[in-house]
């Protein structure tokens, strides 16, 4: 299943002009691309603040620096796993610091649920604008069935068990102010993400209106997290090609866009690899405060 995205990517490469691809690549606006690199770390910082806030709802009291280290390690692990499943690696650092496994996994799940809620809302809006209500309903039903099938095929029953075992933490943080803060940070993160994605598009010379690009990136970004490719390789490409070619964007230009949207976050995630190699950790709870 994890090879599907790679197969799609190879198929796309077989249908494009490499000479035109090289021309597009040579014309990339380097200053805009470098600016997009800086924005990636703004995205990481916003996400880190959300995770830091959730961790602070427990007995742990990490510093922002510690949260930055651990969150970036999670980003690296997510970049090399389908559907960003590597993010669960952050839970192991919380357990090592003395937090119980149920709460540690609960924090990761709540962190992802916030993304799912806002992403689902934005996805529905984007699909309605581009495809209309009928096709939107069909697409959402198909995606729901596909995701459910993938979880069944991959025997993700443990995921359901993790959710059930994390319910005490869910109840603890399900307060209006907590939920509002987490969701607001998620919305801000999406706004900055759109800024980044549009900058990358402009750097390769794509001049489609920002409004259309926002809709396209919402759909493509959702498809990219399907657990059938590492970091959306192939799946993001085919989604962008399908959605942008009707606006007259050449296939080669779209492939470069998708490639940059794949490689720039991956390169940025190497910082997390460095923290991982260094053995960064979180200040542990006193032994007497360790949870069972």
N, C-alpha and C positions, 0 to 999 in steps of 0.2 A: 504493500500500500504506500509506503514512504517513497517509492521510486516513481510514482505516477507523475509528480511535479517535474522531476528530472527528465522523464520521457517526453512530457509536453514541451519542456524547454528545448530539448534536442530537436524535436519536430519543428518548432518555430524557427530555429536556426537554419534548418534545411530549406526553408521557404523564403529566405531573405537574401538580399544582395550584400555580400561582404564588402564590396568596394564602396557602396553607398553607406554601409554601416561605418566604415572607416572615416568617410567624409564627415558624417554626423558627429562622430567621436572627436575628430580633430577640431570641430567648431564649437565644442562645449565652452560655455562662459565660465572660466575658472574662478573669478571673484565671486560669482553667485553660488557656485558649487561649494566654495570654501565657507561662505556665509551659512549655507545649509548645514555644514558640519557643525558649526557653532550652535545652531538651533537644535540639533539633535541632543546636545547636552542640556539644553534648557528643558526639553521634553523629559529627559532622564531625571532632572532635578525635580520637576513637578510630580512625576510618578513616585520618586523617592519620598517626597513630603507626604504623600498619601499613605505609603507603606509605613513610614516613620510614625505617623499619627496613629495608625492602627496598632502598631507595636506598643506605643505609649499607653494604650488602653489596658495593657496587661501590667504585670509586676515589673517588667523590664523597663529600663530607662536609658536607652542608647543615646549617644550623642549624634548630632547630625552627621558628623564625619563617619562614625561607625555605620550608620544607616546607608550613607553614600557608598561605602565600601561594599557592604553586603548586597545592596540593591544592584550595583553594577556587576557583581559576580552572578547574580540571578539573570541579568540581561545577557551576559555572555553565554550562560548555560541555555537560555531560551533561544539564542541565535543559532545554536547547533542542533536543536531538537524540533520536530514537527509540532505545530500548534502551540509553540512556546512552552511545552511541558517542562522544560528545564527550570522554569521559574519556581517550581516546587522545591528546588535546591535551597532556596532561602530559608525554608522551614527548618532544614537541618541545622542551620546556624542558630536559630532560636532555641531549638532543642538542646544544642550544645551549651547554650548560655543558661540553661536551667528551666526553660518553659516546657510544659508538657506537650506531647505530640498533637493532641486534639486541638489545642489552642493555636499551636504553631501552624498547622495545616489550615485551620480556620481563617487565620489572617491572610494566607495566600489565596484561599477561596474567595473571601470577601473582596480582596483586591481585584481579582478577576471578575467577580460578579458585577462590580461597579462598571468595569469596562463593557461587560455584556449588556447591561441595561442601557447605557448611553449609546453604544454601538448599534443595538437593535433599533432604538428610536431613530437614530440618524439614517440607518439602512432603509427603514420603511419610507422615510421622507424622500431619500434619494431615488429609490425604486419607483415611487409614485410619480415623481417628476419626470423620470426618464422613460418608464415603461407603462405607467397607468395602473389603476387599482387591480384589474383582473390579472395581469401578468405578475404584478407584485405579490398577490396572494399565492399564485402558483409557484413562483420562485421561492418564497419563504417556506411554503410547505415542502418543496423539494429539498431545500437546504436543511430544514429540520429533520426530515426523514434521512438524509445523507449523514448528518452528524450523529443521529441516533444509531444508524446502522454501523458507522465507524466505531462507535463506543462499544456496541455489542460484539462486533468482529474482533476488536482489540481486547475484549473482556475487561472493560473498565468498571467492573462491579465494585472494585476497591474505591473508585471515585465516589460512588454513592455512599459507601460506608464512611468515607472521610467526611462527607457532608453531614451525615447523621451524627457522627461522633463530635462534630464541631458545633453542634446546635447551642451548647451553653455559651460559647463565645458570640455566636450570632445574636442571641437574646441580649447579651451584655452590651453590644454596640448598636443595637437597633433602637436608637434614640433619634429624635428629630434633628437635633443639632449635629450629632455625629454623622448621620446619613447625609445631611445637607452638605456638610463640609467635604465629605468624601466624593459626593456626586459633583459638587462645584469644581473640585480639583480635576476630576475626570473631564468635565466640559472644557476647562481651561486647557488641559492637555490636548484635547482634540483640536481646539482652535490653533494652538501652536503647531500641531501636526500638519494641519492644512497649510499653514504658512511655509513649513518646511517642504512639503510635497509640491506646492506651487512654485517655490524657488527652484527646486530640482527640475521641474517641467520647463520653466523659463530658461534655465541654464542650457538646455538642449534645444532651445528655439521653438518650443511649443507655445503658440500664442492663442490657444483656445481660451475663452473667457474664464475668469476665476470661479464664477458661479458653477459653470459646467464641470470644471476640474474638481471642485469640492464634491459634487455629486458622484463623479467618476471615482475619485479616490476613496470615497466612503464605501462604495460597492466593492472595488478592487481590494481595499484593505481588509474587508470582511472575508472575502474569498481566500485571501492570502493566509489566513490563520487556520484554514482547514488542515487537519493532520495528515496530509498526503505529500508534503514537501518541506524541506528545511527552509525556514524563513520565507515561505511563499514563493520559492524559486519555481518558475513555470506557471503556477496558478495565477500569480499576480500578472505575469506577462500576457496570458491568454485573456484575462479579464480586461486589461488595459487596451489590448488590440481590438477586442470586440466593441468596447465602449468609445474608443477615440477615433477609429478609422472612419466612422460616419461623419466626423467633423473634418475630414480631409487630412488627418495627420498620417504621414508615411509610416509604414510598418517598421522600418529601420529606426526611425526616430523614437517610436514607442518602445522598441526593444532596448535602446540605450537608456531611456527613462526608467524602465523596469529594472535594468541592470544596476543603475545608480541607486535606485530605491532599495535594492538588495544589498549592494556592496557597502554603501556609506554607513548604514547602521551596523553592519557586520564589522567594519573597520573600527568604528567607534566602540564596539563591544569589547575590543581587545584590551581596553582599560580594565574591564572586569576580569579578564584572564590574568592580567598583571597582579591585581589584588588577590586573586585566587592563588597564584603561585607564591605570593608573599605570605600567604597564610593569615590574612586579615580575619579578625573575629570580633565578637561583641562582648562588652563587659558582662560577665556572668552574674547571676543572682547569688547572694550569700548562700552557702550550703543549706542553712536551716530554712531558707525560703524556697528551695527547689520544690516544684509541684510533682505529684505522683503521675 
